Amino acid sequence: MPRPEGDPGRRGTPEGIRITKVGLWYVLFTVLVAIAATNTGNNALYLVVAIMLAALVVSGVVSRQNVRGLEAALELPAEVFANQPFTLGFALTNRGRWLPRWLLLVAASRGGSPRLVPYLPRRGVSRGRLELLLRGRGLQTIPALHVSSLFPFGFFRKGVRYALERELLVFPELYPAATVEVERSGRFGETAVNRRGRGHDLYALRGFRPGDDPRGIHWKQTARTGSMVYMERQAEESRRLSVLFDNGVGALDGEEDRARFERLVSEAATTAVDYMGRGFEVELVTRDGTLTFAGGRRQRLGILEHLALIAPAARSGDPLRSRDPGAPQVRIRQARGREAGPRVALAAGGRS
């Protein structure tokens, strides 16, 4: 695993100490023994009570020392999507000169699922991975790494917060596959497909029919066979796609409107990523600007970053336009009036 980057958390902030179920039963049993010793005056019971109370004190002091003197760091993943679990790497360093650490629980959030570090030697480093899920897109912050310990007896859980303030950009949620299919443009493009159209490559030869374009007559075959032979051409498809995402929805007042807008963002991101995976060059057009046609990882990251940070813009009556009117288009916009939910409109070759 590569070494986690970023400023390490060196000073821990105590998060308090919580008694466990085992500790609660132990305290209750100690109280019962103390009551019995008081009622009977038995010196042996007093000795037992003293030992049990000493164990409680030792447990509290040792558990506190066990989570101090540490250094925490995080390694953030390259891509994070909303509502999709991801893993991030962590490194925990014991800066203590004399004592190792035992039974450490490491989590990225206070209520998150922890990772157990059973043993951390003095001046040693332990590395591992944590699973996390973030609900919203945009710039998010992982404020701290939370370290707690049940050592030595499991009576108390002592926690310390190591501040990190690591920022990461969360991309929009991606759906399992694009929910829209682009209509075939029926125009000249870059790639021949196995169907009739108006391209350049030959699809089939057949007899001439009334209404066929005379320019499609195959004169050599006609002269050879003595009957009119017509050439059908293969269609050609454009390997470009323009995603026109109209984020000009105005102010979002309610939670329902915000959820609807987030679905629009995810529709745009899913469509762009899906078609780029099929080998398309994709253009993204929004009210905030245009990412022109391109393919590859850089364009994919550029579109995802743009959509991760996009916000509602002022309403506008001007339609969004592609730089290539002949390319297939996907128009994604908010429904207005009595219509509910997002609307995905398809356009082929500039038609809406």
Secondary structure by P-SEA (a helix, b strand, c coil): ccccccccccbbbbcbbbbcaaaaaaaaaaaaaaaaaaacccaaaaaaaaaaaaaaaaaaaaaaaaaccbbbbbbbcccccccccbbbbbbbbcccccccccbbbbbcccccbbbbbccccccbbbbbcccccccccccccccbbbbbbccccccbbbbbbbbcbbbbbbcccccccccccccccccccccccccccccccccccccccccccccccaaaaaaaaccbbbbbbbbbbbcbbbbbccccccccccaaaaaaaaaaaaaaaaaaaaaaaaccbbbbbcccccccccccaaaaaaaaaaaaaccccccccbbbbbcccccbbbbbbbbccccccbbbbbbccccc
